[in-house]
């Protein structure tokens, strides 16, 4: 598939995005740990991990779905370019 590279960004950008999202959850959890609210810190940390995993799963699913769509689109375009035009008595094109 020649258009595969244009469907998603590089893995470095994706890793950077997940690091930034992780920091959003790790910093407040760390502050809660230092304040002595360990149970609240664990809750925030667990919530953050679940959120990051959910975003990762959804992102992976959408990338696969878009790549499959592009593959089918490329195949249909190739078939359309290679078609033979035949006029029937009813005026239909094949």
N, C-alpha and C positions, 0 to 999 in steps of 0.2 A: 504494500500500500504506500504510494508515494506521498500522500498528504498526512501521514501519521504524525510527523513531527510538529505540524501546525495545530494539532488538537489539544496539546497540553503544554504547560510551561516546564522548565527544566526542574530536575529533582532538587537542585540547590535552593530554588525559590520556595518549593514546597516545604523543604526542611526548615528554611528560615521562617516561613509562616507558622509552622507548628512550634518552633522555639519561642516565637513572640506570644503565641496563644498560651503556651505553657507558663511563660513568665507572668502572664496576667493572673494565673491561678496560684503559682508558687509564691510570689511575693506576699500576697495577703495571708496565705497559710503560714509562711515564715514569721510574719509579724504577730500572728495569733500565737504561734509557738513561743515566741520570745516574751509575750505578755503573760504567759502562763495558762492560756486557754487552749490546752492541748486537744481536748475533744473537739472544739470548734475548728481548730486547725486541721485535724484529720478529716472532718466533714467537708471542709472547703477543698482540701487536697483530693479526696475521693470524688467529689462532684466534678472537679476540674479534669481528673483522669477520665471519668465517664464521658464528659463533654468532648474531650479531645478524641477519644476513641470513636465516638459517634460521628464527629466531623470527618475523621479519616475514612470510616466505612462508607459514608455517603459520597465523599469525594472519589474514592476508588470505584464505587459503583457507577457514578456518572461518567468518569473517564472511560470505563469499559463500554458503557452504553453509547457514548458519542463515537468511540472508535468503531464499534459495530455498525452504527448508522453510517459513518463515513465509508466503511468497506462496502456496505450495500449500495450506497449512492454511487461510488466509483464503478461497481459492477453494473449497475443499471445504466450509467452513462456510457460505459464501454459497449454494452448490448445495444443501446440506442444508436450509437454511431455506426455499428456494424450491421444494422438491420437492412433488409431488402424491402423496397417499397413495391407492393403489388396492388394493382387496382382490380377490384372485383366488380361484378355487374352492379352490385348495390352501392358501390362507391366507397367501400371500406378500405382502409390502409392497414397493412400488416407490417 
